[in-house]
């Protein structure tokens, strides 16, 4: 359910007439003493879907104050990274895969880069 007044969304366990279905799969692909690295596949694309669904499970994206992480990151961002996107080109219909490197100069991302 989207709340446009505070620009957030909330994941619910039961359906409601004003709610849209939001589905994703995830798996833990790395862990440290304090953090987990999750691989998430979106099956639907909803407003703040990953952040809202993880919050519902009492899991928070590092730095995401809006969805429950206790402190911000130094740069003000959050650790949500689109590592790989796969799509069909709208004109050529060619399958495209775009892979982005993980953020540099961050000890948490560097730790997980070494683990993978």
C-alpha positions as CSV (number, residue, x, y, z in Angstrom):
1,X,0.0,0.0,0.0
2,X,1.5,3.3,-1.1
3,X,1.3,6.4,1.2
4,X,1.8,9.5,-1.0
5,X,1.8,11.9,2.0
6,X,5.1,10.6,3.3
7,X,6.4,8.9,0.1
8,X,6.5,5.4,1.7
9,X,4.9,2.0,1.0
10,X,3.9,-0.7,3.4
11,X,3.9,-4.4,2.8
12,X,0.8,-6.2,4.2
13,X,0.1,-9.9,4.9
14,X,-3.5,-9.7,3.7
15,X,-4.8,-8.2,0.5
16,X,-6.8,-5.0,0.5
17,X,-8.8,-3.2,-2.2
18,X,-6.3,-0.3,-2.3
19,X,-3.2,-2.5,-2.3
20,X,-1.2,-3.9,-5.2
21,X,0.4,-7.3,-5.2
22,X,4.2,-7.2,-4.7
23,X,6.3,-10.3,-5.2
24,X,10.0,-10.9,-5.1
25,X,12.4,-13.7,-4.4
26,X,15.6,-13.4,-2.4
27,X,18.5,-15.4,-1.2
28,X,21.4,-14.6,1.1
29,X,24.7,-14.8,-0.9
30,X,27.0,-13.4,1.8
31,X,27.1,-12.6,5.5
32,X,29.4,-10.8,7.9
33,X,29.0,-10.2,11.7
34,X,26.6,-7.3,11.1
35,X,25.3,-7.5,7.6
36,X,23.8,-9.8,5.0
37,X,24.2,-9.5,1.2
38,X,20.9,-10.4,-0.5
39,X,20.3,-11.2,-4.1
40,X,16.8,-10.1,-4.9
41,X,14.7,-10.8,-8.0
42,X,11.7,-8.5,-8.5
43,X,8.7,-10.4,-9.9
44,X,6.6,-7.2,-9.7
45,X,7.9,-3.6,-9.7
46,X,6.2,-1.6,-7.0
47,X,7.0,1.7,-5.2
48,X,9.9,1.1,-2.7
49,X,9.1,-2.6,-3.0
50,X,12.4,-4.0,-1.8
51,X,12.6,-1.6,1.1
52,X,9.0,-2.1,2.2
53,X,9.0,-5.9,2.0
54,X,12.3,-6.2,3.8
55,X,11.0,-3.9,6.5
56,X,8.0,-6.2,6.9
57,X,10.5,-9.0,7.7
58,X,12.3,-6.7,10.2
59,X,15.3,-6.5,7.8
60,X,16.5,-3.1,6.8
61,X,18.7,-1.8,4.0
62,X,21.9,-0.2,5.4
63,X,21.4,3.5,5.7
64,X,17.7,3.5,4.9
65,X,16.3,5.7,7.7
66,X,12.9,5.9,6.0
67,X,12.4,2.1,6.4
68,X,13.9,1.5,9.8
69,X,17.7,1.4,9.6
70,X,18.9,3.2,12.8
71,X,21.6,5.4,11.2
72,X,22.3,7.1,7.9
73,X,25.4,6.5,5.7
74,X,28.0,9.2,5.5
75,X,27.0,10.1,2.0
76,X,23.3,10.1,2.8
77,X,22.5,7.2,0.4
78,X,21.3,3.7,1.1
79,X,23.0,0.4,0.2
80,X,20.6,-0.8,-2.4
81,X,22.5,-1.6,-5.6
82,X,21.2,-2.8,-8.9
83,X,24.0,-5.2,-9.7
84,X,22.5,-6.9,-12.7
85,X,19.6,-5.9,-14.9
86,X,18.2,-8.2,-17.6
87,X,15.7,-6.9,-20.1
88,X,14.6,-7.2,-23.7
89,X,15.5,-4.3,-25.9
90,X,12.2,-2.6,-26.9
91,X,13.2,-2.2,-30.5
92,X,15.6,-5.0,-31.5
93,X,14.1,-7.5,-29.0
94,X,17.6,-8.5,-28.2
95,X,18.2,-9.9,-24.6
96,X,20.4,-7.4,-22.8
97,X,22.3,-7.9,-19.5
98,X,23.8,-5.0,-17.8
99,X,26.2,-5.6,-14.9
100,X,27.4,-2.8,-12.6
101,X,30.4,-3.0,-10.2
102,X,29.7,-2.7,-6.5
103,X,30.3,0.6,-4.8
104,X,34.0,1.3,-4.3
105,X,35.8,2.6,-1.2
106,X,33.2,1.2,1.3
107,X,34.4,-1.4,3.8
108,X,31.1,-3.3,3.8
109,X,30.9,-3.6,0.0
110,X,34.7,-4.4,-0.1
111,X,34.2,-7.2,2.4
112,X,31.5,-8.8,0.3
113,X,33.4,-8.4,-2.9
114,X,36.1,-10.5,-1.4
115,X,33.6,-13.2,-0.4
116,X,32.0,-13.6,-3.8
